[in-house]
Amino acid sequence: GIWVGEDLVTTKNLSGLPGAHIVLNDPAVESAILELPRKGLLRFGHPCDRYDVAALLNVQDDHVGIDGIETLEQMARLKAEVLERASDAIVVNADDELCLQMRERAGCRRHILVAQGEVNPAVVKHRLAGGEALFMAERNERRWIVLAEGAVESELMALDDIPATMNGLLRFNEINALFAAALAWAQGGQLAVIRDALSRFHNSPEQNPGRYNFIDGLPFRILLDYGHNPEGVRELFDIVSRLPVKG
């Protein structure tokens, strides 16, 4: 759906230009978060000329062979269009080689790398040059989100303090939390505000419908998830296999 503050404007899936126009034309909006899917970029283009911050999270093959995109490299170039339009900063997945290659197309000099570990070679090299990064790291026997500016590090919060990760069960939501924090940090968000927002987001039908919603109150437990691609379904199977079951 589309939200403006606490108000649900529509429950329709209008990601890309249609939803972006609704948000950008609302006089109450001061900052917008826009999802720009592959199909929307091909069909409609971009909803605005420039973005303050743009992110490239992954390049996967689940839509290769559709709408004229025949290779992963073509998919990467399409998704990198958002990086070209970034004015202030880009956020890039350092664990994805194609995402890293697209950094050369960035329209700005500030690059924030995101990785699942601090020993990622691209992150190490970037930090040695004074660059910024967010990554997961062990601190005091807990796994944390760590922000780094060159050699200077700040611990944002422990991953198991983020409800959407379900104490580490949902690994992809740990990664999503990294990118959410990076985007907010890139726009000057205070760490306390980022920490508070991540601590209040749950996998509930109200806040995140169809995404790992556990429904209780019945003689059995229901897990509802919209597995939108093969990787998502594989992850669902793996998570279910690790859930405790009675009987």
C-alpha positions in Angstrom: 0.0 0.0 0.0 0.9 3.7 0.1 1.2 5.5 3.4 1.6 9.2 4.2 2.6 9.3 7.8 0.2 7.1 9.7 -2.5 7.4 7.0 -3.1 4.5 4.6 -3.9 6.1 1.3 -4.5 2.9 -0.7 -3.9 -0.8 -0.3 -3.1 -1.2 -4.0 0.4 -2.2 -5.1 1.4 1.0 -6.9 5.2 0.8 -6.5 7.1 2.8 -9.1 5.8 5.9 -10.8 2.0 5.7 -10.0 2.5 5.5 -6.3 5.4 7.9 -6.3 3.2 10.6 -8.0 0.6 10.2 -5.2 3.3 10.6 -2.5 5.2 13.4 -4.2 2.0 15.5 -4.9 0.8 15.3 -1.3 1.4 18.6 0.4 2.0 16.9 3.8 5.0 14.9 2.5 8.5 16.2 3.5 10.5 13.0 2.5 9.5 10.1 0.3 10.7 6.5 0.2 10.0 5.1 -3.3 10.4 1.6 -4.5 11.3 1.5 -8.2 10.7 -2.1 -9.6 12.1 -3.4 -12.8 8.8 -3.5 -14.6 7.9 0.0 -13.5 11.2 1.5 -14.7 10.7 -0.2 -18.1 7.1 0.8 -18.5 6.9 4.3 -16.9 10.5 5.5 -16.3 11.4 7.6 -13.2 9.0 9.7 -11.2 11.4 12.5 -10.7 14.7 13.8 -12.1 16.9 13.5 -9.1 17.0 11.5 -5.8 18.8 12.7 -2.7 19.8 9.1 -1.9 19.5 6.0 -4.1 20.0 2.3 -3.2 20.9 -0.8 -5.2 20.1 -3.8 -3.1 20.5 -6.8 -5.5 20.6 -8.1 -9.0 18.8 -11.4 -9.4 17.7 -13.6 -12.3 14.0 -14.1 -11.4 12.9 -11.7 -14.1 15.6 -12.3 -16.7 14.0 -13.2 -20.1 11.1 -10.8 -19.6 10.5 -7.4 -21.2 13.7 -7.4 -23.2 16.0 -8.0 -20.2 18.0 -11.1 -21.3 21.1 -11.0 -18.9 22.0 -10.2 -15.4 24.2 -7.4 -16.7 21.3 -5.8 -18.5 19.3 -6.0 -15.3 22.1 -4.4 -13.3 22.3 -1.5 -15.8 18.5 -1.0 -15.6 18.5 -0.9 -11.8 21.6 1.3 -11.7 19.6 4.1 -13.3 18.6 5.2 -9.8 22.3 5.6 -8.9 22.9 7.9 -11.9 20.2 10.2 -10.5 21.5 10.4 -6.9 22.5 13.9 -5.8 23.9 13.2 -2.3 24.7 9.6 -1.7 24.2 6.0 -3.0 23.8 2.9 -0.9 25.1 -0.3 -2.5 25.1 -4.0 -1.6 28.8 -4.9 -1.2 28.0 -8.6 -1.2 26.7 -8.5 -4.8 29.4 -8.1 -7.4 27.1 -6.7 -10.0 25.9 -4.0 -7.6 29.5 -3.1 -6.9 30.3 -2.8 -10.6 27.4 -0.3 -10.9 29.1 2.2 -8.5 30.9 3.6 -11.5 27.6 5.0 -12.7 26.8 6.9 -9.6 25.9 10.6 -9.9 27.5 11.6 -6.6 30.8 11.0 -4.7 29.4 9.7 -1.4 29.1 5.9 -1.5 27.9 3.9 1.5 28.6 0.1 1.3 26.4 -2.5 3.0 27.6 -6.0 3.8 26.8 -8.9 6.0 30.3 -8.9 7.5 33.1 -6.5 8.3 35.7 -8.5 6.4 34.1 -8.1 3.0 37.0 -7.1 0.8 35.2 -4.2 -0.8 34.2 -2.8 2.5 37.7 -3.1 3.9 39.2 -1.3 0.9 36.5 1.4 1.0 37.1 2.0 4.7 40.8 2.3 4.2 40.1 5.1 1.8 38.0 6.8 4.4 34.6 5.6 3.0 31.4 4.8 4.9 29.9 1.4 5.5 27.3 -0.5 7.5 27.8 -4.2 8.3 27.0 -6.9 10.8 29.6 -7.7 13.4 30.1 -9.6 16.7 30.3 -7.2 19.7 30.2 -8.5 23.3 28.9 -11.9 22.2 26.0 -10.3 20.3 25.5 -9.5 16.6 25.3 -5.8 15.9 24.6 -3.3 13.1 27.8 -1.3 13.0 28.3 2.1 11.2 31.7 3.0 10.0 33.3 6.2 8.7 36.8 5.1 7.7 38.3 3.6 10.9 35.7 5.2 13.2 32.9 2.8 14.2 29.5 3.3 15.9 27.3 0.5 17.1 23.7 1.2 16.1 21.9 -1.7 17.8 21.9 -5.4 18.3 20.2 -7.3 15.6 18.1 -9.4 18.1 16.7 -6.0 19.4 14.9 -5.6 16.0 11.5 -7.4 16.2 11.4 -8.0 12.5 14.4 -10.3 12.6 12.6 -12.6 15.1 15.9 -13.2 17.1 17.9 -14.0 14.0 15.4 -16.4 12.4 14.6 -14.0 9.5 18.1 -13.4 8.1 16.8 -11.4 5.1 15.2 -8.9 7.6 18.6 -8.5 9.2 19.8 -7.4 5.7 16.7 -5.3 5.2 17.4 -3.5 8.5 21.0 -2.8 7.4 19.7 -1.1 4.2 17.0 0.8 6.0 19.5 2.1 8.5 21.9 3.0 5.7 19.3 5.0 3.8 18.3 6.9 6.9 21.9 7.6 7.9 22.6 8.8 4.3 19.9 11.4 4.8 21.3 12.6 8.1 19.0 10.6 10.3 20.0 10.6 14.0 21.0 7.2 15.3 18.5 7.4 18.2 15.7 7.9 15.7 16.9 5.1 13.4 17.2 2.8 16.4 13.7 3.7 17.6 12.1 3.1 14.2 13.8 -0.3 13.8 12.7 -1.4 17.3 9.0 -0.6 16.6 8.6 -2.4 13.2 7.0 -5.9 13.4 6.0 -8.6 11.0 2.4 -8.1 11.9 -0.6 -8.1 9.4 -1.0 -4.4 10.3 2.5 -3.2 9.7 3.8 -5.7 7.1 0.8 -7.7 5.7 1.7 -11.0 3.9 5.3 -11.0 5.1 6.0 -13.7 7.7 2.8 -13.0 9.7 2.3 -15.5 12.5 -1.4 -15.8 13.3 -2.3 -17.2 16.8 -5.5 -17.8 18.6 -6.4 -21.1 16.8 -5.8 -24.7 17.8 -2.8 -24.5 15.4 -0.4 -21.8 14.4 -0.5 -20.2 10.9 2.5 -18.6 9.1 1.5 -16.4 6.2 4.1 -15.3 3.7 4.0 -14.2 0.1 6.9 -16.1 -1.4 7.3 -13.9 -4.5 10.2 -15.7 -6.2 12.1 -19.1 -5.9 14.7 -17.7 -3.5 11.9 -16.5 -1.2 10.2 -19.9 -1.2 13.5 -21.6 -0.4 14.0 -19.3 2.5 10.5 -19.9 3.7 11.1 -23.7 3.7 14.4 -23.2 5.6 12.7 -21.1 8.2 9.8 -23.4 8.7 12.2 -26.3 9.2 13.8 -24.5 12.1 10.6 -23.6 13.9 9.8 -25.5 17.1 6.9 -27.8 16.7 4.8 -29.7 19.3 3.8 -33.2 18.5 
